[in-house]
């Protein structure tokens, strides 16, 4: 079988293994939302949504980043290009996507626009983005007012509910980025009138420098000057660029500086040509704030007016950003055509041959969203806490220790990196455990970037000196599940198991993180762990991150399982490194012993030998432990009790012959410490002995799978639910003299825990499903190779664990396949996505999915870990 010839994109990737490599300098790194982020919050009370609200995003310069629609920016975010348009009816330019804040939405923050990531390559040599812009006035106020009226038990009020999209009365605005070379980028914007009537449209894309000069830390000021019918741009780091326009546009100049009058109502410090000048000129016909043509500006609007766009007509404009030492050569049309062709060739090799056209589109769109959601993230916590010399001092309350102050014990965190974000609008900040899942899908496209993302979270300017990984900017000290080691192994395998240098880098850093977990989250050295909510927000009947009454502690099935899983992920890497360098042999042994201690504690701990396993129910539960040693089980069947399945690894055959220290220690433990080695499962296949490490015996594995594969409990038509459906009518859990209620909620959360914008009480979540099916395949390698289970439970149909894993994966993929009905909707389509060909052409990738119907919920514009569907489609078989 011949090896596929490397494509042009593969060749670019091969020469781009550095974050400053030329092909990586320009990309879609501009955020879709900078307002309402912690970075821009300088308030007393830490309410980031109110500190920098949407209304001020139009009038005020940002401190740490910028935002826009379908934006292009450089690796440090100095120069930005983004789409803006006006339909002749809105009260402002459409410069950025609109959505509700956490307090405004009846289910938390929520974007109220429609856009899709159509295509992208990892070096951003080609990318496309579709924004759907209403021809009627955008109903900002109505969206806020109606959602404020609705309660948590009601659906969200969406843009499609307002009527402004009826009759397809909108423009489809498609933005294409195509590179002729690393420093020669074509930006083409094409708008199609999808409605039945002619409609006016102004395209006003904007180019601007991020404001780096107003804070008293760097007085250097870039410049943007007229140059014939285009612009000449000068920046100390970027150098000199020329922006050419086709056709000729009216150029509107101003500065990227706060309109003090419009924002704060006072004239003190008002700039001559503020950020609002372009909007005032286009929307309000007021040119008084525009800079003269000879001004060295820092922002420009490029204005094309189309009096009437006929139904079905497409109008377009082209911008070309070229460094002045580059030879343009090819025409813009040629650059775009070549970019599209090379993207097709690249994905022709990434997505396996034989993949159906439907699944091929799903994978390519998921990859596109993942790449468009790479964003520049700038945040220096020390500078943010101290404030800037040229600005008013932040309130002293910000410097109080947590929880009064925010991130005050993370002063070493200082990032200015392109990072894979969960979602470009709802989550425009990295989340550490989300990112680990992103890297597994990214490894199919760009293994170098996937590896660097994992290492970045462990670098000195991200990881806390105590070894904790930063959770997310709202509270870096929150505790996320330790999935980094698992993701690192997945990426290492997908990259061909050759980059042992990466394995050494990530393994040594994760040793520090492992130490933090052991020292901080095992309060009584019991080998049981108390991690708090651990990313699964409201899964329990109470807030597991809140302190329990004095004298009590919560020993968590999930936290302990995550640590057993962490141990085995590190053990697997330790084996691999020890095979190359024997010096790692006894490090592998360390993780073996720690895992065995955790497995023993899960089965028997405390003076009364309590177990997290309930023999009557055949399930694992959290337990509340009192000072006197008495325990109360938190008897709720949820993912908390399924996560012990993850703690499994099969010992490779070569360990017994190649790793002398590890093998000797294992033999000693088997002989001298049999109470520890119940988690070592021996079996024999084809005459050779095999060893599996698992916290489950064969009997417990079968009982747990009986619950998980029961359609009346966890198994839905679309994956594994987060809470058993047996609680449809609700139940109560007796804890400390109180009966705490909990119920199966297959859709949006009806509780306020963790803001209420995500729900782990019933919906299907992609990341946990990926881990569960990965574990089933591991069990099937050795310990459960011959095991047959009922699938579904009670059906009488027997299946092996690989077949079960494949079937669950297929249910997950099927979320994105059009059904057989006339409207062709996908199960995953959010309820607010209208029917019709224009809508069904575009799959959405939601944050999580309805536990019964599969309907997409939460953030619906690529939430990164749902891109795992591309991994399922493309993974080696």
N, C-alpha and C positions, 0 to 999 in steps of 0.2 A: 504494500500500500504506500503510495507516494506521499511525501510530506507537503502540505499546502504551501504554495509560494507566499512569502510575507507580503502583506498589502502595504500600500503607501502609509497608512495610519500605523501599522505595526512598526514600520521603519522609523516613523517619527517618535513613537514611544521608546524605541530602543536607544535613541539619542537624547532622551529627555528624562533621565533618572536623576533629577535634581530639581528642587522647587523653583530655582531661578533659570532653569533651562529655557532657551528662547521660545520654544513652542508652548510653554506653560505660562508665559508672562501675561498674555491676554486671554480672558475667558469670561463666562457669565457669572462672575464672582460678586456681582452687585446684589445686595439683599433686596427682597421685595418689601421688607418693613424694617426700618430702623427706629421709628417712633415707638414708644411703649416698651422699649427694652431697658433692662437694668443698666446698661452702659450709659444711656442718656438720662438716667434718673439722678438728679441732684437734690431731691426733696428731703424734708425732715422725716416724713413717715414711711419712706421707701415704697410709695405707691407709684410704680413705674408707669402704669397706664395713664394716670392723671398727671404725672410730672411732665410728660412730653406727649400730649394727645394728638390725635389725627389732625385736628384743626390747625395746630401749630406746625405740622409737618410742611405746610405750604409756605410758611412765612419765616421759618427759623432755620438757621444753619445747624447741622448736627456736629457733635464733638468727635465721635469715634468712628463713624462710617457714613454711608449714604444709602439711598434706596431708589427704586424705579421699576418700570415695567420692561421686561425682556432686556435687562441691562447688560452692558459689556463694561468691564473694567480691568485694570492691570492688577498684578499680583499683590500690590500694596494699596490698591484703591485710591491712587492719586488722581486718575483721570477717568471720568465716567461718560458713557453714552447710553441713553435710554429713550424709550418711546414716550411721547405725550401726544394727545389728540384732543379735539373738541368737536362736539356734534352741533354746535350753534345754539344749544339749549341749556347746557349745564352752567351752573354758577361759578365754575372753576375749570381750569384745565384738568384733564384726566392724566395726571403725572404719576400716580401711584395707586395701587390696589386698595380698596376700602374694605374694612371689616369692623366688627364690634369688639370692644375690650372685654376682658374677663368679667367685669361687673355689668356690662350692657347685655351680653348674650344670656339667654335663659339656660344655655348649657356651656357657659364660659366663652372665651374668645372664639371668634368665628369669622372667617373671610366671607364676604358677600359678593364675590365676583366669579366669573368663569374664565379659566385659562387652562391651557394644556401645553405640556412639553412634547413637541412632535418628534424631535430627533436631536442627537448630539454624538460627537466622538470625544474620546477622552482627552485629546490634545486641543479640543475646541476648534479644530480645523473646519468643522461644519456643525451648525446647530440651527434649529428652528423652534419657534414658540408662537402659539396662537392665543391672542387675547380677543374676547368677544365683547364688543363695546355697544351698548344700547344707543339707538337713535333718539329715543326720548330722553328727557332730563333724568339724570341718575337720581334715584329716590333716597338720598342719604338720610333725610330726617325720618321718613316713613319706616325705614328699616330699623332705625334706633328706637322709635316710639313703639312699634308693634312688638318687637322682641322684648322691650321692657314690660309690656303688658302681659306677656305669656309666662307661665310657670314651668317648672322643670318637668312636669308631666305632659307638656304639650310639645308638638313639633316646633322646630325653629322656623321663623319667618324668613324666607329666602328671596333673592332677587327675582327668581322665576314666579314667585307668588304675587309680585306687585303688578304684573301685567305688562311691564315695559318690553318684554321679549316676545310678546304674542305676534303671530304672523311673521316670525323671523325678522322682525324689524331691528336689526343690529348689523354692525360691521364686523366681519372677521378680519382682524388685523394680524397678519403673519409677519414676524420678524425673522430674518435669516442672517446669521453670521457665517462668513466664509473667509478663510485665510488664504491669500496668495503666497504668503510667507509668514514667519513668526511676527514680523512687524509691519504687515500690510494686510489690513482687515477690511472686508466689504461688509457693510450693514445695509441690508435691503428691507424696506418696510412696504408691504402691499396690503391694501384694504379693499375688501369686497363687500358690496352692498348685497346682503342676503335677503332683504325685504322686498315687498311688492311695489314700493314707490321710490321715486328719486329722493335723495337726501343729501344735505350738505355735509362736508367734512373738512376739518383742518388737521393736517398732520404737522406736529410741531416737535419733532425729536429734539432732545437737548443734549448738549455736551458741556461738562463742567469739571472743574478741579475741586476735590474735597478741600474743605476749609482747614488748612493746617497752620494758618498765620494769625488767628485771632485769640490764641490761648496763652501767648507769652512764652512759649517753649521753642518756637522756630519762626523767625521773622521773614524767612525767605518766601517770596510770593511768585507763583507761576504766572504765566500770561497767555492770553488767548486774544489774538489780533486778527482783524480782517486782512485777507490776502487775496485780492481780486474778488472772485465770486465764492471764495472759500475762506478758510481760517488757517492761521499759522499758530501752533501751540508750542510753548516752551516750558520745560520743567527740568529741575536740576538732576533728578534721577532718571526720568524717562528720556530726556534729550528733546530733540525738536521733531515735531510731527506736522504734517499738512493734512487738513480735512477738506476733501473735495466733495461737491454736491451735484447731483444730477436728478432732475433739472435744476436750474438756478433757483435758489430760495431767497426770501427776505431774511436777513440775519439780524437778530435782536440781541444786543449785548447788555450785560449787567454783571453783578458780582455775586458770588455765593456767600452772601452775608445777611444776617438776620434783619428783617424789616421790623425795627424796634417799635415803630408806631403801630403797625398792624398786630404785632404780637403782644406788646405790653402797654400800649396806649400812651407812651411818652416819647418825646422827641430827642431826649438826651442820648447821644451815641448813634443817631440814625445815619446810615450810610447814604451816599448820594444815589447809588444804583443798586438797590437791594434785590434779594432773591425773588421777590414778587413781581419784578418788572415785566417779565415775559407774560405772565398770566394777566396782568393789568392791560397790556397792549392787545393781546389776542382776544380775550373774553370781554373786556370792558372798554376797548377802544381808547385807552389812555396811554399815550407814549411818554408821559412826563418822567417816568422813572428809568427809561432806557438810557444807556450810556451812548455817547457819541461814537462814530465809527472809528475814530483814532484812539479810543480808550484801550488800555491794556486790561482787558476784562478777565474774569475767572469763570464766567458762565455765558452760554449763548443758546438761544432758541432758534431753530431753523424752520421757517414757516412756509408751508405750502398750503394754499387755499384752493379747495375744489367746490365750486358753487353748487353743483348738483352731480351726484354720482348716481348713474342710472341703475335700476334693478339688475343684478347680475354682473355689473361692471366692476372691474378691479382697477384701482389707481395705485401707483407706486412711486417711491422715491429711493434714491441710493446715496448713501454716505460712504466715503472711503477714507480710512484713517491709515496714513502711511508715514513711517519715519523717513525723514528727508534724505537719508543716505541709502534708501532702498530704491531699486528699479522696479516700477510697477509691472511692466511687461504685459501680462494678460489683462484682458478687459474684465470688467465686473461680471458680465454675463458668463464669461469663460471660467472665472474663479468660482462662481456659484455652481455652475454645471459640474465642474470637476469635483468640488467638495461633495456634492450629492452622490456622484458616482463612487468616489472613494469611501464614503460612509457605507454605501451598499456593499462594496467589496469587503470592508472590514467586518460588518455584521454577518456577511455570508460565511465567514469563518468562525465567528464567535458563537453563533446560534447553530446547533447541530443540524446537519443535513437530515432530512426526513421529518423535521418539525413542521406541524401543520401551519398554514398561513395565519390562522387565528392566533395560535400560540406564539408564532414568530412576531406578530405585531405586538402582542402583550409584552414579550420579553424586551423588544426594542424600545417600546414606550417606557417601560419600567426603567431600563438603563438610561434613557434620555432624561427622565425626571431626576434620577440619582445624580446625573452629571450637571444638570441645571441647578440643582440644590447645593452644589459646592459654592460656598460663599466665603468671602474674606471676613475673618473675625478678629477685630482689634479690641483689646481690653487689657490695660495695665492697671491692676487693682490698686497698687500703691498710689499712682498718679490720680486715679479716680477718687480715692478716699481723701487725698490731700487737696484736690482741686488744682486749678491752673492759676499761674501768677497774674494773668491779665483779666481774670474773671472774679466775681465775688466769691469769697470763701464759702465752701459748703457748710451746712449747719453742723455744729459739733456733735449732735446726736448720731450722725453717721459713723462716728469713730467709736461708738460704744461696742463692747464685745457682743458677739451673737448671743441670743437672738435679737437683741435690741438693734444692733447695727447689722449690716449685710456684708458678708464676705470679709470681715475685718481680720480674720485669721488666715487669709489667703493672699497676703501682700506680695508673695513671691510669684504669683501668677501674672504673666505678662505675655500675651499672645498677639501676634500679627501674622496670622496664617490662614491659608485657604483650607477650610474644614468642611467635611460633609455634614450638612444640616438635616434634621428630620423633615423639615417642610420650610419652604422659603418665606411663607407669611406667618403661619401660626406658631412655628417654632424656629425663628431665625437666629438660633443659638445652638451650639453643639450640646448634645446630651450623651454622656460617656457610654452608657450601655447601648443606646440606639446606634451609636457610631460603630460599635463592634460588629453589629449585624450588617450595617451598610458595607463594611469592608469585605464581607464574604461575597456579596454580589459584585462589588467593584473589582474583586480579584479576577473575575472573568474577562474584564476589559483592560485593566491597568494595574497589574500586580504591584508595581513599584509604589503607586499612590496608596493602594490599600495597606501595604506594609508601613509606609510612612505615617499614615493616619493613626495606626495602632501605637507606633513608637512615640508619636507626638504627645499623646495623652500621658506618657510615662516620662517625658523629658522634664528637666529641672524647672523649666518655666511654666509647666502645667501641673505636674504631680506635686502634692504638698511635701514639704521636707519630711513629714512623718510617714510618707508612703501612700497616703490616700489619693485616689484618682478623683479629679474634679467632676462633680455630678452634672451641674448645669448652672447658668449664671444666677438664677433666682436664689440658689443656695448651693454653693459648691460643696458644702459639707454634708449634704444629703447622701444617703448610701444607696448606690445602684448595685444590682447583682454583679458578681465578679465573672463576667463572660469574656473578658479580654483574652484569657489564655486559650479558651476554646476557639475564639475567632482567629487568633494567631495561628493555631494549628491548621484550621481550615484553609486559611490563606496560603500557608506554607505548602500544603498538599496541592491546592489548585495551581500553584506556581511551579509544580513539578518536583517538590521536595529536594531542591538543590541549594537554596539560599540559606545555608546554615549560619551565615553571618547575621542575617535577620533573626534567626532563632536565638542566637546568643544574646543579641541586643535586647529582644523583648523578654526573654527568660530572666536575665539578670535584673531588669527593672521590676518585673513582676514578683521577684523574690521580696523586694521591699514592700510591695502592695500586699503580698501574702502575710508578711509580718504585721502590717497594720491591722489586717482583719483579725489575726489571732490575738493581738494585744488589746484591741479596742472593742471587739464585738463578741468576746467570750469572757464575760465579766467575772465569772467564778472559776475559770479554768476547767470547766466541765466537758469541754469539747462539743458543747452545744452553743448555738449562736443566736444573737438577738440583733438583727440588722435593721428593724423598723419596717417601713412600708415596702422597701426594696423594689421600687418601680411599679409595683402592682397596686397602686393607689388605694382604692376603696374595697379591696377584695375581702376584708374581714368585717366583722360586726362592729369594730371600733378602730380608732386611729392607732395603728401599731407603732407609730413613731412618737406618740405622746407618752409621757411617763405614767407608769402604773402607780397605784397607791403604794405608799411606803411599805417596804417589806416584801414586795412582790416583783417578780421579773417574768418576762415572756420568753420561753424557749421556743424558737420557731422551727417548724419543719422545713420551711422553704429556705431560711437563712442557713440552717445546718446542711441541707441538701446542696445549696449553692457552694458551700465550702468543701463538701465532699467532691463535688463536681470540679471545683477549682483545683483541689489536690490531684485528681486524676488527670486533668488537663496538663498540669505541670509535670506530673509523672511521665506522661506520654512524651513531652518535650525533653525531659531529663533522659529517658531511654535513648532518644534519637541523638542527643548530644554526647552521651556516654559512649555510643557506638563509634563516634568520630574521635573523641578524646576521653580516655578513661578517667581523667580527673573529675568528670561529672558523675561518675558511677555512684558515689556515696550521696550526692545530692538527690538522685532518683530515689535512693533508699529512704531519705528523710521524708519524702512525700508519700512513700508507701506506708511508713509507720504512722504518719499523721492521719492518713485516710483510715487506716484500721482503727485508730483511736476514736475517730468521729463515728465510724460505723458501729463500734461497740456502744458508744454513748447513746446513739439513736435507739438502740435496742434495750438499754438498761442504764439508768443514771440515778443519782441521788441515793439517799439512805434507804429508800423503799423500792429501789430497782424499777423505777417507772420507765415506760417505753413511749416513744412518739407513735409507735404502731399500735393500733387498736385491733386486737385479734377478733373481736366479735364483728366489727364492721369491715375488716380487711382494708384498712385505710390509715394514712398518717395524719396526725393533727398537731397543731400548736398546743402548748400547755402553759398555763399560768402556775408558777411555783411560788409558794409562800415560804417565809423564813423558817417555819417549822417543818418544811419538807413536804407538806401536803400539796397536791396538784389538782388543777381543774383543766380538763380538756376543752379546747375551743372546737366543738364538734360541728364544723362546717366543712362539707366536702367541696373543695376548690382545687385550683392548681397548686395551692400550698401543699396538698397531700399527694399530688402526682409528681412533684419535682424530684422525689427520691429516684425516680426512673432515670434521671439524667446522670447519676453517679455510677457510671459503668465504663470499663475499658478492658480490652483484650490484650494480654501480653503477647507480643510478637515471638515467633519461634526462636529467633536469634538471641533473645535476652538470656535464655538459659545457658547458652554457650559463650556469649560475648561479654556479659556483664558479671564478672566474678563476685564483686562485693555485694551487689544487689541480690544475686542468686544465693549466696551464702547466708545473707541476712534473712531472706525469705525462708530458707530451710530452718534456720535457728528459731524463727518465730513460730513456724508450724510445729516444731517439736516442743518448744519451751513455753510458748504463750498461746495455747490453743483458744483461749477466750477471745483473743484479738482476731483470730483468723477465720471466724465464721463468714467474713465477707470475701474470702478467697474461695472461689468455686472452681473445682477441677472437673474436667471432662476429658473424654478420649474420643477422637475421630480418626478413622483410617490408621489406627494403631499408634498414633502419636498423642502424648498428653498435651492438653491445652489448659490455660489458666485465664479466668475472668475475675476481675475485681468489681464487686457490686455491693451496695448496701442491701440488696434484695436477695432472698433465697428464691429458688425456683417456685416454691409454693406461693410466696408473697408476690412475686412477679405476676403469676397467673391471676391471683385475686385482684391485684391492682388493675391489671388490664381488663378484667371483667367489669370493673367500674368505668374505666376510661372508654371502653368500646361499646358501652350501653347507650343506645340512642335516647333512652329516657333520662340519662344523666349527662355525660360529657360529649358523646359523639353526635355532632350535628351534621347536616348534609354538606357543611362547608368547612369542616375541621373540628378541632377539639375546643369545647367551650371553656371559659375561665371559671365558671361556677356550675355546679350540678343543677340540671333542670328539674331535679326532684323538688326543689324549693320554689316551684312556680307560685304556690299559694303562700309562700313565706314561712319562716320558722323563727323561733327565738332561741337564744343561747344564754344559759345561766352563767353569769360571770360576776363574782364578788357580790352576790345578793341581788343582782339586777338581771332582768330578762332582756337581752339585747336583740332587736329584730334584724333580720336579714332576709332578702328575697332574691330570687332569680330575676335579673333585669337584662333581657337580651339586647336592649338598644342603649339609648343615652342614659347616663346616670341620673338617678333621682335623689342622690345625696350630695351634700356640699363638701365631702371629704376631698382634700387636695384640689379645691376649686371646682370640682364637678364637671370638668371638661373632658374627662375620659372615664371609662367604666370597665371594671374588671369583675363585675358580678353577673357574667353570663356571655358577653360577646366573645367572638373568636379573635385571637391576636396572633399574627403571623410569627413573631419571634419565638414564642414558646412552642408553637407547632413545629417550627424548624428544628428546635432542640429535641423535641419528643421523637420525631421520626428518625432523626440522626441516632438517638439512643436505641430505638428499636432495631435498627440495622446493626448496631454494635452488639446487642444481645444475640442477634441471629448469626453473628460471626462464630460464636463458640458456645457459650453457656446455654443458649436457647435455640441452637441450630436446628434441632428436630422438633421444637415445640410447635404445636398446632393449637390455635385458640379460636373460639367462636367469634366470627366477625360478620355482622354486629352481634353483640352478646344476645343470646336467646334465639338467634336465627337458625341454629342448627348447622350453619355453614362453617367449615373449618378452613383456616388459612394460616400460613407461616408468617413470621414477623416481618420479613421483607415484603411479602405481599400486602400485609396490613399497612406498612409504612408507605408503600407505593400508592395504595388506595387513599390514604389520608392526604398525601401530597397531591393526588389528582383532584380531590375535593377542593383543595386550596387553589389550584390552578383554574379549576372550573368556575370559580368565582368571577373570572374575567372573560369567560366565553359566553357569547350571546346565546340566549335560550331559544327554544323552538317556536316561541310565540311570534305573532305577526309583527310586533313592534321591535323585536330583536334586542330587547334589553338584557343586560348582564345582571346576574344576581347581585354583583357588587355595586351597581349603579346607585348612588345616593338618591333618596326619594325626590330631592329637589332638582335633579337633572331631568329636563323634559324628554319626551319621546320624539322620535323623528330621526331621519337619516343624518341630519347635520349634527345631532347630539350623539347618536349611537356610534358614530365613526370614531369616538374618542373615549377610550377606557380611562377611568379614574383609579387612583391608588390611595385608598383611604387608610386612616390610622388603625381602625379596627372594624369588625363586621358583626352584624346582627346575628345573635346566636341561633336563630331559627331560619331566617330568610336569606342571610348573607348580605343584606343591604349594607353599603358602605356608610361608616359613621366617623365622626370626629373630623380631623383635618383631611381634606380630600384632594390635595394637590401634591401628591407624591409621598406622603410620609415614608421616610427612607427605608425603614425596616420592611415595609410591605414590598419593596423592590426585591425582597427575597424570592418572590415568584419567578423572577428571571433566573435566579440560582437554581430553582427547582426545574425549570425548563432546560437549562443549559448544563446542569451538573453531569459529570461523568457517570455512565451507567455501569 
